Amino acid sequence: MVLETIAKIIKVQLPAYLKRLPLPETIGGFARLTVSEWLRLLPLLGILALLGYLTIRPFLPKKKKQRDSLINLKIQKENPKVVNEIDIEDLNSANVCYCRCWRSKTVRKKKKE
């Protein structure tokens, strides 16, 4: 029953709808269409716009998702401000930078200039 209904829509009603559409033969003919003719064209134009968008969507640039506006996502979240003190004598090298964002989890050695 459902497939018969779909087949009837595709084979009978859709061609009849397309035949009744007021499609002008030239581009300038669109300017002469009345409001009621534009309203009859609206469903077809909407479907064509949707199909066009779905076709070009894979080629559009992707938006980068921002994980969180906070930099520190998990370390000492109960503290309003995280401060760690280190004695300079405890460091093995003077040319070391410590990352404060906690995301990289690495210590980078500073290049000598």
SULZIQUI-V69789 format. One record per residue. OMEGA is omega in degrees with one decimal (NA if undefined). Layout:
OMEGA / OMEGA
This chain:
-178.5 / 179.7 / 177.1 / 178.7 / 178.9 / 178.8 / 179.1 / 178.8 / -176.5 / -174.1 / -173.3 / -171.5 / -179.5 / 176.0 / 178.3 / 178.0 / -178.2 / 178.4 / -178.6 / -177.4 / -179.9 / -179.9 / 178.4 / -177.6 / 179.2 / 177.4 / 179.4 / 179.1 / 178.2 / 179.7 / -177.8 / 179.4 / 177.4 / -179.7 / -179.5 / 176.9 / 176.7 / 178.8 / 176.4 / 178.5 / -173.0 / 179.0 / 179.4 / 179.5 / 177.2 / 179.2 / 178.3 / 177.6 / 178.2 / 178.7 / 177.3 / 179.1 / 179.7 / 178.4 / -176.5 / -176.9 / 178.9 / -177.3 / 178.9 / 179.3 / -179.3 / 175.2 / 177.3 / 179.6 / 178.4 / -177.3 / -177.4 / 179.2 / 177.3 / 176.5 / 179.2 / -175.7 / -174.6 / -174.5 / 176.8 / -177.3 / -179.2 / 179.7 / 178.2 / 179.8 / -178.7 / 179.5 / 175.7 / 178.2 / 179.3 / 174.9 / -178.7 / 179.4 / -179.0 / -179.2 / 179.6 / -175.8 / 179.4 / -176.4 / -179.7 / 175.7 / 177.4 / -180.0 / -178.7 / -178.7 / 178.6 / -179.2 / -174.6 / -179.2 / 179.3 / 172.5 / -177.9 / 176.0 / -179.2 / 178.7 / 176.9 / -178.0 / NA
